[in-house]
Amino acid sequence: MAVREPRTKSTANGQGQAAHDDARNPGIPLDMGWVKSQRVNTSAVERRAATMGTRRSVKKDWQAAWLLRAITCIDLTTLSGDDTPGNVLRLCAKARQPVRADLLEALGMADEGVTTGAVCVYHNRVADAVDALKGTNIPVAAVSTGFPAGLTPHRLKLEEIRESVAAGAREIDIVISREHVLLGHWDALYDEVKAFREACGPAHMKSILATGELSNLRNVAMASLVAMMAGSDFIKTSTGKEPVNATLEVSLVMCRMIRAYYERTGHKVGFKPAGGLRTAKQAMNWQILMKEELGDDWLMPNLFRIGASALLTDIERQLSHHVTGRYASDKYMPMG
Amino acid sequence: MTSRIAEIFHTMSYGPAPEATNAAQAWLDEHGRKLNLFINNAWQAPKSGKYFTSTAPATGDKMADVADAGADDIDAAYQAARAAFPAWSALPGHARARYLYAVARQIQKHSRLLAVVESMDNGKPIRESRDIDVPLVARHFYYHAGWAQVQETRLSGYQPVGVIGQIIPWNFPLLMLAWKIAPAIAMGNTVVLKPAPYTSITALLLAEILAEAGLPPGVVNIATGGDEAGVSIVNHAGFDKIAFTGSTGVGKVIRRATAGTGKKLSLELGGKSPFIVFEDADQDAAAEGLVDAIWFNQGQVCCAGSRLLVQESIADSFLAKVKRRMNTLRVGDPLDKSIDLGAIVDPVQRDTIDAWVKRGVAEGATLFQPDVELPAKGCWYKPTLLTDVESSMAVAQEEIFGPVVVAMTFRTHKEAVALANNTRYGLAASIWSESINLALDIARKVKAGTVWVNCTNMFDAASGFGGYRESGFGREGGEEGLHEYLRPVWQARPQPAKVDLTKKWGDAVPSRPAPLNGHSHADVSAAPAINRTAKLYIGGKQARSDGNYVRVIKNHDGTLAGEAADGNRKDIRDAVEAAHAAASGWGSRTGYNRAQILYYLAENLSARADEFAARIAALTGAPAKDAAREVEASISRLFTYAALADKWGGTVQETTLRGITLAAHEPLGVIGIACPDDHPLLAFVSLVAPAIARGSVVVAIPSETHPLVVTDFYQVIETSDIPAGVVNIVTGARDVLSKTLAEHDDVDAMWYFGPAEGSAFVEAASAANMKRTWVGYGLPVDWFSREQGEDEAFLHEAVQVKNIWLPTGE
């Protein structure tokens, strides 16, 4: 099942930015028997997660290539109350040119059109970002549905999605109502996510489970399944605003659910860890997780995104080290 | 033209990630690639003049020539250890703790070099040697440094055993060395250790580190070599104990070779451990667990989860998960940091594995191997899954010792237990279920020294490791492991005379009527006493002996005391069957319930104390006062074990697991007990009471000369609520009956307190099923004394320790 992405130079950005052309996850009817049958052993998950990065080591040219691939999977994100057109424009510029041209040249990657996977902002900055990314194939993602807590009226959440899509967002990152999980209202969760999906129309939907607020890994597994049954194109760990955000443990559980869903339905759902991923080393651990648990298809941006901001700079420093052999400094990396 | 980075950017392949070997190569070069014996902290060329070549299995390249010790070399190593023993054992615990602490620290400081050489020499992945083996080696020295520190207070009734001969296998060269050496030297023993010839090099590297840590000369001696060296250790008269880890076949040879020598023995042998997946398991976790169970160290692990038992309802989905996972395993250079399976230790071993797999397929198993590439050069075997396997196939019964798991299905929980226990081995088991009730219930029912719940192949120095059944006896790690290297302070090393084990033993002609005696002169003026017939006591019933022979039993004064049934092989067979029928019911009763019954036994004996005292006096000629004292002591002893029926259940081990590791003291099962001739009631009670208090059932052979006090006693048993079959009594010729018990495949332990000769034969015969033995070598025991007659040793002998690992966390 680990089918390698066909190498098509014609695809803009060299990213296989095929997500938006691919068949989407249409969802399936809610299957409560399947949901309820999920069993997750926390300590076993922890052991697997702890050895994910010790069983595999990616070095030298492979490390550089993997990190460049990681860049193409980054949803370069700013989600602050003080975001203005100015800092969003700067971020978009970095998304278009995430690595210094001289480094890309030295790495033999100048022709690959490396950009980030997307730029991710609040609704009010969508139009700015869309404008700044004109001429590229970099989509703009909008967090939505009362992000991050998701405690606004359902009617307004649907309206928020529609407005962001109208403003040019090609991806919508919705948040689920955590209470549906904590109270075991799986049908309500299903209906909610399905309604979001309908509101998204052509935009791809990433469902944020906010795993740090779901109490335990079995809930994460069940919420993952329900979100996929309701038609999510991606499932995403966190808003970045919970006390605990993306961990390898929850990611492992979610990836196993993605695999189970794919094996049963044939639909490939993407995965997006977000929150707390700041280092190149962490990014590679997640890449190893994707490769080992889901296969190579899930290393590409149509099925794997990393929600991050500072991560890009650390990766760029590592690439600089690979090129020069010297440890690098932030001040040589243009900021986003 | 596309750059290599651009190419990888699209393929996202793994590249090589080799661990550097420069320090390891330099170390070998500095030793001239010729490694000598480590004796008295010095390198000594072997007197044998012989060396063998040690190669790296991944490449076939020579690593070094290694000394091949002969008998003289083993003696030299022994003499060094013997000379070092007095001073080392006399050191305060704190001083030994400092040495062990220094060793632990030095191991950590040289951990990467140790890991690299280990992976080169053995072929195991560097991840395992780096992240598992070597940290555990350091952990063992830390843990046992602690035991040395508190030895005087926590183990005050014990002394070191003496000089220990230790023989270890090639699958975990450093870890097995640590398991052997750390507890031995912590407790004040000195050692001669022989590594396996495939993997001698890290033992010598570690020896250098021991010397660097300042360990005094002679405390640890490393004698590399092959069969001759091993045989020389086992047969050397000077060693006080042999500790062996390896195959069950060799273990049996060692058991026979050491029989009757008075050497202590611990054996950690083979396994065919079940990996049981219930339908309510986290199947992804269990599939990952199976990777750790059978593809850890290329499956060359004694406790490998090599028998997959999966509930039929989930078999298809679970096996699909396993196959998917197998497809992502990477086989290759053990020094590559992205490798899951390294090299098989030697082409001989690879061929053995392959022969098993071919035999399994020939017997009808379905073979699955992932499509992984193997390096062109070196010694490899693909991870292998055999499905459609039935218990009757050899691959389901025999230890393959390679990366091969056989899969079978079960329908019910009961069938899972039956299949799990349908093996001659009992080393480990792994249980996967999200139901705590089910998991713990199965954990108690599986016959294995280590049970991992929702985990597998977890090790720690604080948890004893060792087997049931033909997986051997003795534990390594935990407090229980210390007792392998200790003996009670009152007890000297037994030095029995040599016994010729080739001669016939345990043969007797059935008895005939007494020759003309006092009866023929009986006074005709009075009515005679009513003729009494002492029978056997089997399954709660008084039973006539199968052979219908009796033995004439005389009183001390030569007058006829009565007749006792002359039991034979078939009576033992019946008694063992009766015992088995009672075993699980008795073993699962509460300690409180067993205590009540033992108290009741004491109460009923007390009611007939005078009668028993009179019988003892008449039989043994003991003065009335002493006979009465023997009955009182027996009553007290019953109280002791009634007391301990609910106070020896086990402990919580403080391992590195987040969770609970329970060391449960489980009943041994069926114990054969041959009582000494002296103190016929007290010795019988002293031996039987601890066994039944701790939930075992017994087949007891009373004093051969004075059995009638015990046949009287079965009337006390009958009135004391002891369930049928828990205590079975077979009178007759001790050695005839002991031979049958010692050889019986369905007897779990044999305690023998007859003469030295019988002790030797019992130890030798026990090798057939590797039952545990406890023999007295004919040495006198002061049954009245607390330290000798009701010592903690009785409790240790009455239980086996099962370590149950229970991870927690939600």
Interface residues (C-beta under 8 A of the other chain):
Chain A: R4 E5 R7 G14 R39 V40 N41 T42 S43 A44 V45 E46 R47 R48 T51 T54 R55 R56 S57 V58 K59 K60 D61 W62 A64 A65 W66 L68 R69 L107 G108 M109 D111 E112 N216 L217 R256 Q287 K291 E292 D296 L299
Chain B: T2 S3 R4 I5 A6 E7 I8 F9 H10 T11 M12 S13 Y14 G15 P16 A17 R127 D131 D280 A281 D282 Q283 D284 A285 A286 E288 G289 T328 K337 S338 D340 W432 E434 N454 C455 R658 G659 P807 T808 G809 E810
